[in-house]
Amino acid sequence: MTHPLPANLSCPRITTRKEGGLALSRIVAGMWRMVEWNMTVEQRVAFIEQCIALGVTSFDHADIYGNYGVEGLFGEALRAQPSLRDRIEIVSKCGIKLLSNKRPDHAIQHYDTTRAHIVASAEESLRQLHTDRLDLLLIHRPDPLMDFDEIAEAFAHLQQSGKVRHVGVSNFSRHQFESLNRRIALATNQVEFSPLHVAPMFDETFDGLQDLGIAPMIWSPLAGGRLFSASDANVERLRLVIKEIADRLQKPFASVVFAWIMQLPSRPLPLTGSGRIEAIAVAVAGTTFQLSRTDWFAILRAARGHEVA
């Protein structure tokens, strides 16, 4: 059953860090699949405008997305409509070297969090995006060879030069995050979380961020679509629980999932992954209501497959 979306949807904003943090929209538009959307430049401009109209002003990138192609596609839209830039926040990531025909010097897929690579990656992202600054730059994955002091130096250099406003990480453990955060103020940790991947709720990731007053960003909040399509018994039971709540509240299924995630006290900012503005609107609708504690725990119980106590 489908349910109507609230009229005049508007996505709220949130500060990622209590002290001096970056204000991002509560729902962040993830761009990693943009190559697959096959949009013309005009369609990309229209999509960005439609997101802004919903209050979704933050756009998530990484240098490697779309085989190093997504930032260039987004940058073409900004070049076609320069006035967009001052109305949005651009997030990007670096630190992974893919095997790619666009990077023939990469002999093996690996991580690189050296100062030289971080700075060069950020500067290439700026060129691809046709902008003079990134609002937020993240280290994409923990690197076994990462030197916290060297990363902090690279981040500080980029901030001092005005090329990057805020810095953060992605997929870091609590200890890794706090080790780097002691050296330079981090705005966020972008991690995977959904009813099918609840580990950050129990491995101290969210607890540590809440303690520091820092909001996590969430990738794959709908479990890459598996919440809708997976056929194993556990996921089907979870799907039925969410559907019962959605039908009773007369809310879209995905809106209930987004609301469930955003109800956590660490104030998560979920990413979307769709080029359909209707899907963005459903995510934004999740900001307009809260679940009862009973419904919230019913989803958690179904997600984990056992009682909480």
C-alpha positions in Angstrom: 0.0 0.0 0.0 1.3 3.5 -0.8 0.7 6.5 1.4 0.6 10.2 0.4 3.6 12.3 1.4 3.1 15.4 3.6 2.4 18.6 1.7 5.2 21.2 1.6 8.0 18.9 2.7 11.0 20.7 3.9 14.2 18.9 5.2 15.6 20.4 8.4 19.3 21.1 8.9 21.6 19.9 11.6 25.1 20.9 12.8 27.4 17.9 12.6 29.5 19.0 15.6 28.3 20.9 18.6 31.3 23.3 18.5 32.1 24.8 15.1 30.5 22.1 13.1 29.2 22.2 9.5 25.4 22.6 9.0 24.2 19.9 6.6 20.7 19.0 5.6 19.1 16.2 7.7 18.9 14.0 4.6 22.0 14.0 2.4 21.8 13.2 -1.3 24.3 10.4 -2.2 25.7 10.7 -5.6 27.7 7.4 -5.9 25.3 6.0 -8.6 25.0 9.1 -10.7 26.8 7.6 -13.7 24.0 4.9 -13.8 21.3 7.6 -13.9 22.1 8.6 -17.5 21.0 12.2 -16.9 21.8 15.0 -19.3 23.5 18.1 -17.9 20.1 19.8 -17.9 18.5 16.9 -16.0 21.3 17.0 -13.4 20.7 20.7 -12.9 17.0 20.0 -12.5 17.6 17.2 -10.0 19.8 19.4 -7.8 17.2 22.1 -7.9 14.5 19.7 -7.0 16.6 18.4 -4.0 17.2 22.0 -2.9 13.4 22.7 -3.1 12.9 19.8 -0.6 15.6 21.2 1.7 18.1 18.6 0.7 21.1 20.8 0.2 24.0 18.4 1.0 25.5 16.2 -1.7 27.8 13.3 -1.0 30.6 12.3 -3.3 33.9 10.4 -3.4 36.7 10.7 -5.9 36.3 7.1 -6.9 32.6 7.0 -7.4 31.5 6.0 -10.9 35.1 4.9 -11.8 36.3 8.4 -11.0 33.5 9.9 -13.0 30.7 11.1 -10.7 32.4 14.3 -9.6 32.9 15.4 -13.2 29.2 14.8 -14.0 28.2 16.9 -11.0 30.7 19.5 -11.9 29.2 19.9 -15.3 25.9 20.8 -13.7 27.6 23.4 -11.5 29.4 24.8 -14.5 26.1 25.0 -16.4 24.3 26.7 -13.4 27.0 28.4 -11.3 24.4 29.9 -8.8 23.8 26.4 -7.4 27.2 26.3 -5.7 26.4 28.8 -2.9 23.1 27.0 -2.2 24.6 23.6 -1.4 27.2 21.7 0.6 29.5 19.4 -1.1 31.0 16.4 0.7 33.7 14.2 -0.9 36.1 11.5 0.2 39.6 10.3 -0.7 42.1 7.7 0.3 41.3 4.7 -2.0 43.2 4.0 -5.2 41.1 1.9 -7.6 42.4 -0.2 -10.5 41.0 1.9 -13.3 41.6 2.8 -16.9 41.4 6.4 -15.7 44.4 5.8 -13.3 46.8 3.7 -15.3 49.6 4.2 -12.7 47.6 2.2 -10.1 49.2 -1.2 -10.1 47.1 -2.6 -7.3 43.9 -1.5 -5.5 45.0 -0.1 -2.2 44.6 2.7 0.4 46.7 5.8 0.4 46.3 8.3 3.3 49.6 10.1 2.8 49.7 13.8 2.9 50.6 14.0 -0.8 47.7 11.8 -1.9 45.1 13.5 0.3 46.1 17.0 -0.9 46.3 15.9 -4.6 42.9 14.1 -4.3 41.2 17.1 -2.8 42.6 19.4 -5.5 41.5 17.0 -8.3 38.0 16.8 -6.7 37.9 20.6 -6.8 38.8 20.6 -10.5 36.2 17.9 -11.3 33.5 19.6 -9.4 34.3 23.1 -10.8 34.4 24.7 -7.4 37.0 26.4 -5.2 36.2 24.6 -2.0 34.8 21.4 -0.5 32.5 21.9 2.5 33.6 18.5 4.0 36.4 16.1 3.0 36.5 12.6 4.5 39.0 9.8 4.6 37.1 7.1 2.9 38.4 4.0 4.7 40.8 3.3 7.6 44.2 2.6 6.1 46.5 0.1 8.0 49.4 2.4 7.1 47.7 5.6 8.1 49.6 8.0 10.2 47.3 10.1 12.3 49.7 13.0 12.5 50.2 13.0 8.7 46.5 13.0 8.0 46.0 15.8 10.5 48.8 17.8 8.7 47.2 17.3 5.3 43.7 18.3 6.6 45.1 21.4 8.3 47.0 22.4 5.1 43.8 22.1 3.1 41.8 24.1 5.6 44.4 26.8 5.9 44.5 27.2 2.1 40.7 27.6 2.0 40.2 24.5 -0.2 38.4 22.5 2.5 36.1 23.9 5.2 35.6 20.8 7.4 37.1 17.4 7.7 36.1 14.0 8.8 36.3 10.2 8.2 34.3 7.3 7.0 34.1 3.7 8.3 36.4 4.4 11.2 36.1 2.6 14.6 35.5 4.6 17.7 39.2 4.4 18.7 40.4 5.4 15.2 38.0 8.3 15.2 39.0 9.6 18.6 42.8 9.2 17.8 42.5 11.5 14.8 40.0 13.8 16.4 42.5 14.6 19.2 44.8 15.9 16.5 42.3 17.9 14.4 38.6 18.5 14.9 36.5 16.1 12.9 33.0 16.9 11.8 31.6 13.4 11.3 32.2 9.6 10.8 30.2 8.2 7.8 29.3 4.6 8.5 27.1 1.9 7.3 23.9 1.5 9.3 20.4 0.1 8.7 18.0 -2.4 10.3 20.1 -5.0 8.5 23.4 -3.7 9.8 23.1 -2.5 13.4 26.7 -3.0 14.5 27.5 0.8 15.1 24.7 0.8 17.7 26.6 -1.8 19.8 30.3 -1.4 19.0 30.6 2.0 20.6 30.6 3.9 17.3 27.4 5.8 17.9 28.0 6.0 21.7 31.4 7.6 21.1 30.1 10.2 18.6 27.1 11.1 20.9 29.6 11.6 23.8 31.5 14.1 21.6 28.4 15.8 20.3 29.2 14.7 16.7 26.5 13.5 14.3 27.3 10.4 12.2 26.5 10.2 8.5 24.8 7.0 7.4 25.4 5.1 4.2 23.1 2.4 2.9 20.2 3.2 5.3 17.9 0.9 3.2 20.6 -1.8 3.1 21.2 -1.3 -0.6 17.6 -2.2 -1.3 17.8 -5.5 0.5 15.0 -4.4 2.8 12.7 -4.5 -0.2 14.1 -7.4 -2.1 15.9 -10.0 0.1 13.9 -13.2 0.3 15.5 -14.9 3.4 13.1 -15.5 6.3 14.7 -13.1 8.7 14.5 -10.1 6.3 10.9 -11.1 5.4 9.9 -11.0 9.1 11.6 -7.6 9.5 9.9 -6.3 6.4 6.5 -7.4 7.7 7.1 -5.5 11.0 8.1 -2.3 9.3 5.2 -2.6 6.9 2.7 -3.1 9.7 4.0 0.1 11.4 4.0 2.0 8.1 0.4 1.0 7.3 -0.8 1.8 10.7 0.8 5.2 10.7 -0.1 5.8 7.0 3.6 6.5 6.2 5.7 5.2 3.3 7.8 2.1 4.3 11.1 3.8 3.6 10.0 6.9 5.6 9.6 4.7 8.6 13.1 3.3 8.2 14.6 6.8 7.9 12.7 7.9 10.9 13.9 4.9 12.9 17.5 5.7 12.1 17.2 9.4 12.8 15.6 8.8 16.2 19.0 7.7 17.6 20.4 10.3 20.0 23.6 10.6 18.1 21.5 12.4 15.4 22.4 10.4 12.3 22.3 12.0 8.9 21.2 9.3 6.4 22.2 9.4 2.7 19.9 8.5 -0.1 21.2 6.7 -3.2 18.6 7.4 -5.8 18.3 9.7 -8.8 14.5 9.7 -8.4 13.2 12.8 -6.7 10.3 10.8 -5.3 12.7 8.6 -3.4 14.4 11.7 -1.9 11.0 13.1 -0.9 10.2 9.8 0.9 13.4 10.1 2.9 12.6 13.7 3.8 9.2 12.6 5.0 11.0 10.5 7.6 12.1 13.8 9.3 8.4 14.8 9.9 7.5 12.2 12.6 8.9 10.1 15.4 8.1 6.5 16.2 6.7 5.4 19.5 9.3 3.7 21.7 7.2 0.5 21.3 7.4 0.7 17.5 11.1 1.6 17.5 12.0 -1.4 19.6 9.7 -3.7 17.5 11.9 -2.9 14.5 15.1 -3.5 16.5 13.8 -6.8 17.9 12.9 -7.9 14.3 16.2 -6.7 13.0 18.2 -8.7 15.6 15.9 -11.7 15.7 15.6 -11.8 19.5 14.3 -9.8 22.5 16.4 -6.9 23.8 16.6 -8.5 27.2 
